Amino acid sequence: SDVCSSDLMQQMELREALGDARAGKDAEALDELDAQVRSEKKSRLAQVGKLLDAGDYTQAAQGVRALMFLDKFGDEVQYAFEALES
């Protein structure tokens, strides 16, 4: 269950970072967030693959939920970028 709470903490931290970047109109911070989300997605995907191979469907499902969050979050980072440029 601690995996779940650490996921939540990470998601809250990402949201906070995005809020700060938006408020500060900080393109560099948004860039960093974008890179962070990309690398996190990569490692999550690999992890989910391993868990599925191992038949650990509970953990795999958690990983998939995290990926769905990262997907949506990545979109939000893109929107924030576009808002800066407009």
Protein Blocks (a to p, Z undefined) as FASTA:
>chain_A
ZZmmmmmmmmmmmmmmmmmmmmnopaklmmmmmmmmmmmmmmmmmmmmmmmmnopaklmm
mmmmmmmmmmmmmmmmmmmmmmmmZZ
